[in-house]
Amino acid sequence: PRQQFNVTSYGAMALAIITLEAFPGMWINAFIVCVLCIAWVKRKILNSNEKILLLLGCFRFWCLCFSWIYVFVSEIFPYYLLAYPIFQLLQGTYSFFNCSNLLVSACLCDFYCIKIATFRNSFFSYLKVKIDRMVPWLLLGSVIFSLIIGILVYNTIDKVVCKNLNFTYPERLWKATIEIEEHFFPLYFLTGFIFTTSFMVVIFSAVFLLFSLWRHKCKMQTNFMNSLSMDAHIRAMKSILSFFIMYSINFMFLILTLVYSMTYQNHIIFLVHLIQYAFPGVHSLILILSNPRLEKTLLRILSCAKCKLCMR
């Protein structure tokens, strides 16, 4: 009984902490989506940056939503995960939204670098001219690739786990899980490749943009246009560098997820998930503060809420 109480207390604490991270993150990303959708309806068009932010906000909202649902069900109703096909659907859907989140966020960093950095290379100049036309295709490619990953996760769990396990006996479930771990190695390798590729995109974008800022400061003249360009560089660098630091931490914990997901060390997995659930909300908040339209709308909402509280 004492062991059962400890497990229950640990699960309740994990659910409470993850809820405190997931729901604010969902609210922040829902705010981005709502503001950009309203702007889309009013202006009938969105620029490339807003398209990426809109899709990124949608993916992060649903990623946090399904993450919280999975944690809630696994802690409160664990045996529901044994019912076909709840476990497969939750894992496949989460994999789709998580992969989309990583790829689209990498596209955002790449877009900032190409759009703002100044290099005289002919290929870079070509990308700067064509980047607005390339953004929809990059987003479509990210969604299609993430959908493939989600389908592979669903099929792997469906074929390897559900058809080889007897859910009636927990001890047989444990033994069968150990025996079929090798079937997940190709999928883990592909997932690790996605994590590494998106991380490398963020690294190169940050380095190139930093080098562009340094060159621009050396050649800057005291006129109004250069001042605007410098402000754009600094704003983008703050966003890129903050994202680079957060993405580095998130990448490290993503790799730890792949390493420890088969060792059944609950405390390490809990720490990994604690960082991962905080990442979509915190970085989206940074994106709001670095975007004039989103920041202005957020300050207006907060000021209205403050006035209503003061009137009460």
Summary of the structure (lengths in Angstrom):
residues: 312
radius of gyration: 22.2
end to end distance: 48.7
largest distance: 75.3
contacts: 932
relative contact order: 0.11
helix: 89%
strand: 0%
